[in-house]
């Protein structure tokens, strides 16, 4: 009987202690509660909640606090949120915003697939572009091209990047949220942001001299300047042996340059998006 009473009183004291402790915590939580700023809360609801860091802050809450406290007056830093988030943020802050900005999407500027570029060796290490690039800049002879191992895939919060099955990756523009994480992680800088309404692409990233590029890749830009010299108003500019398209200068001759390009590295953007079929490795 004494043993039973000891167990009972032990159980009862534990229950009472737990109840008092819980009550104390409940009271403390109300007394010590930090009221959240309503503006911050509204801004957080306007943001997509991806915490991708593309705005330069640790997450959506940090950016919302900076905007609410007027420590950051750039309301357009949340690229994934698009015009919807921008409009909501502007309304909350009572600031007129420009909703006509062109959406930017990531693009892999390389067509050097396994059958179009040469390799110095077979890489058998970690399936990571940054790891592969530490070994002689990667197995491809062109040290500016896509290594195709998918470091960008691993950091993309929207699952917008896939392997092509032939040594490259591509971005699905309809899924891209413009966060820029793939741009940051790519060791060769082959992924760059372009306007969603881009008309043409120079699908190359090589800065080697023309002769060297041609020896390494059959579809690499050789810096011949035909696009620039024959069509001076078309918006092509060759820098560091690579043709660069100026999207804010879409003058006459732009499409003609595609036909004149000897290696066919200038391609219509719409065609590239619709014709590529994916075979995930």
C-alpha positions as CSV (number, residue, x, y, z in Angstrom):
1,X,0.0,0.0,0.0
2,X,2.8,2.4,0.9
3,X,4.4,1.7,-2.4
4,X,1.2,2.5,-4.3
5,X,0.9,5.8,-2.4
6,X,4.5,6.8,-3.2
7,X,3.8,6.2,-6.9
8,X,0.6,8.1,-6.7
9,X,2.1,11.1,-4.9
10,X,5.1,11.1,-7.2
11,X,2.8,11.1,-10.3
12,X,0.6,13.8,-8.8
13,X,3.5,16.0,-8.0
14,X,4.9,15.6,-11.5
15,X,1.6,16.6,-13.0
16,X,1.2,19.6,-10.8
17,X,4.8,20.7,-11.5
18,X,4.3,20.3,-15.2
19,X,1.0,22.3,-15.1
20,X,2.6,25.1,-13.1
21,X,5.5,25.2,-15.5
22,X,3.2,25.3,-18.5
23,X,1.1,28.1,-16.9
24,X,4.3,30.1,-16.2
25,X,5.4,29.7,-19.8
26,X,2.0,30.8,-21.1
27,X,2.0,33.9,-18.9
28,X,5.6,34.7,-19.9
29,X,4.8,34.3,-23.6
30,X,2.1,36.9,-23.3
31,X,4.0,39.3,-21.2
32,X,7.2,39.0,-23.2
33,X,5.6,38.7,-26.6
34,X,7.2,40.9,-29.3
35,X,4.5,42.4,-31.4
36,X,5.3,42.0,-35.1
37,X,5.1,45.2,-37.2
38,X,2.0,45.0,-39.3
39,X,3.8,46.5,-42.3
40,X,6.5,43.8,-42.1
41,X,3.9,41.1,-41.8
42,X,2.0,42.5,-44.9
43,X,5.2,42.7,-46.9
44,X,6.1,39.1,-46.0
45,X,2.7,38.0,-47.2
46,X,3.4,39.8,-50.5
47,X,6.7,38.0,-51.0
48,X,6.8,34.5,-52.4
49,X,8.5,33.0,-49.3
50,X,11.2,31.2,-51.2
51,X,14.0,32.6,-49.1
52,X,16.3,32.3,-52.2
53,X,18.5,35.3,-51.3
54,X,18.3,36.8,-54.8
55,X,17.4,40.1,-53.2
56,X,20.7,40.2,-51.3
57,X,19.1,39.4,-47.9
58,X,19.1,36.2,-45.9
59,X,15.5,35.6,-46.6
60,X,12.1,37.2,-47.3
61,X,11.6,38.4,-43.7
62,X,14.9,40.3,-43.7
63,X,14.1,42.0,-47.0
64,X,10.6,42.8,-45.7
65,X,12.0,44.4,-42.5
66,X,14.5,46.5,-44.5
67,X,11.8,47.8,-46.8
68,X,9.4,48.5,-43.9
69,X,12.0,50.3,-41.9
70,X,13.0,52.2,-45.1
71,X,16.5,51.0,-44.9
72,X,16.2,49.8,-48.5
73,X,14.1,51.8,-51.0
74,X,14.5,49.4,-53.9
75,X,11.1,47.6,-54.0
76,X,12.0,45.6,-57.1
77,X,14.7,43.3,-55.6
78,X,12.4,40.3,-55.3
79,X,12.7,38.9,-58.9
80,X,10.9,35.6,-58.2
81,X,7.9,37.5,-57.0
82,X,7.5,39.2,-60.4
83,X,5.1,42.1,-61.1
84,X,2.5,40.7,-58.7
85,X,4.8,41.0,-55.6
86,X,6.1,44.3,-56.8
87,X,2.6,45.7,-57.2
88,X,1.6,44.5,-53.7
89,X,4.8,45.9,-52.1
90,X,4.3,49.2,-53.8
91,X,0.7,49.4,-52.5
92,X,1.7,48.5,-49.0
93,X,4.4,51.1,-49.0
94,X,2.3,53.7,-50.8
95,X,4.9,54.1,-53.6
96,X,4.2,54.0,-57.3
97,X,6.2,51.2,-59.0
98,X,7.0,50.4,-62.6
99,X,5.4,47.1,-63.6
100,X,6.6,47.2,-67.2
101,X,10.1,46.0,-66.6
102,X,11.1,43.1,-68.8
103,X,11.3,39.8,-66.9
104,X,14.8,38.2,-67.0
105,X,15.4,34.5,-67.3
106,X,18.6,32.4,-67.1
107,X,20.1,30.9,-70.3
108,X,23.0,28.5,-70.8
109,X,25.1,30.1,-73.5
110,X,26.6,26.9,-74.9
111,X,25.8,24.4,-77.5
112,X,29.0,22.4,-77.0
113,X,27.4,19.0,-76.5
114,X,29.3,15.7,-76.5
115,X,29.2,15.4,-80.3
116,X,30.3,19.0,-80.9
117,X,33.2,19.5,-78.6
118,X,36.3,17.6,-77.7
119,X,37.6,16.4,-74.4
120,X,41.0,16.0,-72.9
121,X,40.1,13.2,-70.5
122,X,37.1,11.5,-68.9
123,X,36.1,13.0,-65.6
124,X,35.0,10.4,-63.0
125,X,34.8,12.5,-59.8
126,X,32.0,14.2,-58.0
127,X,28.9,15.0,-60.1
128,X,29.5,18.7,-59.6
129,X,30.7,21.4,-62.0
130,X,32.7,23.3,-59.4
131,X,34.5,20.1,-58.4
132,X,35.2,19.2,-62.0
133,X,36.5,22.6,-62.8
134,X,39.2,22.3,-60.2
135,X,40.8,19.6,-62.4
136,X,42.3,21.5,-65.4
137,X,39.1,23.5,-65.7
138,X,37.0,20.5,-66.5
139,X,37.3,17.6,-69.1
140,X,36.1,19.7,-72.1
141,X,38.8,21.3,-74.1
142,X,36.8,24.5,-74.2
143,X,37.2,26.0,-70.7
144,X,34.3,28.4,-71.1
145,X,31.6,25.9,-71.9
146,X,28.9,24.1,-69.9
147,X,30.3,21.1,-68.0
148,X,26.9,19.6,-67.8
149,X,27.2,18.1,-64.3
150,X,24.4,20.1,-62.7
151,X,25.7,22.3,-60.0
152,X,23.0,24.8,-61.2
153,X,20.3,22.1,-60.9
154,X,21.2,21.5,-57.3
155,X,20.7,25.2,-56.3
156,X,17.7,26.0,-58.4
157,X,14.7,26.5,-56.1
158,X,12.2,26.2,-58.9
159,X,13.4,22.9,-60.6
160,X,13.8,24.9,-63.8
161,X,17.0,23.3,-65.0
162,X,17.4,19.9,-66.6
163,X,20.2,17.9,-68.1
164,X,19.9,17.4,-71.9
165,X,21.5,14.0,-72.0
166,X,24.3,15.0,-74.2
167,X,26.7,16.8,-71.8
168,X,24.7,20.0,-71.3
169,X,22.0,21.5,-69.2
170,X,19.2,23.9,-70.2
171,X,16.9,26.2,-68.4
172,X,13.1,26.0,-68.8
173,X,12.2,29.7,-69.1
174,X,8.6,29.1,-68.2
175,X,9.7,27.9,-64.8
176,X,12.7,30.2,-64.2
177,X,12.0,32.6,-61.3
178,X,14.9,34.9,-62.1
179,X,16.7,34.4,-58.8
180,X,20.1,34.2,-60.4
181,X,21.4,31.3,-58.2
182,X,22.5,29.3,-61.2
183,X,24.4,32.3,-62.5
184,X,26.3,32.6,-59.2
185,X,27.1,28.8,-58.9
186,X,28.3,28.2,-62.5
187,X,32.2,28.1,-62.5
188,X,32.5,29.0,-66.1
189,X,30.0,31.9,-66.2
190,X,28.2,30.2,-69.0
191,X,24.8,30.9,-67.5
192,X,23.6,34.5,-67.9
193,X,20.4,36.4,-67.6
194,X,18.6,37.5,-70.7
195,X,15.3,39.2,-71.4
196,X,12.3,36.8,-71.6
197,X,11.4,38.4,-74.9
198,X,14.9,37.9,-76.4
199,X,14.8,37.5,-80.2
200,X,18.2,35.9,-80.8
201,X,21.0,34.3,-78.8
202,X,24.7,33.9,-79.3
203,X,24.8,30.5,-77.8
204,X,28.5,30.5,-76.9
205,X,30.7,31.7,-74.1
206,X,34.2,31.1,-75.4
207,X,36.7,33.9,-75.3
208,X,39.5,31.9,-77.0
209,X,40.8,33.1,-80.4
210,X,38.9,31.9,-83.4
211,X,41.4,29.3,-84.4
212,X,41.5,27.7,-81.0
213,X,37.8,27.8,-80.5
214,X,37.3,26.1,-83.9
215,X,39.7,23.3,-82.9
216,X,37.8,22.6,-79.7
217,X,34.1,23.1,-80.7
218,X,32.3,23.0,-84.0
219,X,29.6,25.5,-82.9
220,X,31.7,28.0,-80.9
221,X,31.9,31.7,-81.8
222,X,35.2,32.4,-83.6
223,X,35.0,36.2,-83.3
224,X,35.0,36.7,-87.0
225,X,33.0,40.0,-86.6
226,X,30.7,39.3,-89.6
227,X,27.7,40.0,-87.5
228,X,29.1,43.2,-86.3
229,X,30.7,44.5,-89.5
230,X,28.1,43.5,-92.1
231,X,25.1,44.5,-89.9
232,X,26.4,47.5,-87.8
233,X,22.9,48.5,-86.7
234,X,21.8,45.0,-85.6
235,X,23.2,45.2,-82.1
236,X,26.1,42.7,-82.3
237,X,29.4,43.6,-80.7
238,X,32.4,41.4,-80.6
239,X,34.3,41.6,-77.3
240,X,37.2,39.3,-76.3
241,X,36.6,37.2,-79.4
242,X,33.0,36.6,-78.6
243,X,29.9,38.2,-80.2
244,X,27.6,39.8,-77.6
245,X,24.0,40.7,-78.4
246,X,22.7,44.1,-77.2
247,X,19.0,43.5,-76.5
248,X,18.2,47.2,-76.2
249,X,19.4,47.8,-79.8
250,X,17.4,45.5,-82.1
251,X,18.2,47.2,-85.4
252,X,17.9,46.0,-89.0
253,X,19.9,43.1,-90.1
254,X,19.5,41.2,-86.9
255,X,18.0,38.1,-88.4
256,X,20.3,38.3,-91.5
257,X,23.3,37.9,-89.2
258,X,22.0,34.5,-88.2
259,X,22.3,33.3,-91.8
260,X,25.7,34.8,-92.3
261,X,27.2,33.3,-89.1
262,X,29.7,30.7,-90.4
263,X,29.4,28.4,-87.3
264,X,25.7,29.0,-86.7
265,X,26.1,30.0,-83.1
266,X,23.6,32.8,-83.4
267,X,20.2,31.2,-83.1
268,X,16.6,32.4,-82.7
269,X,15.6,32.2,-79.0
270,X,12.1,30.9,-79.7
271,X,13.4,28.1,-81.9
272,X,15.9,27.0,-79.2
273,X,13.1,26.9,-76.6
274,X,10.7,24.9,-78.8
275,X,13.0,22.5,-80.5
276,X,15.1,21.2,-77.7
277,X,13.9,17.8,-76.3
278,X,15.1,16.8,-72.9
279,X,16.5,13.4,-71.9
280,X,17.4,13.5,-68.3
281,X,20.5,11.6,-67.5
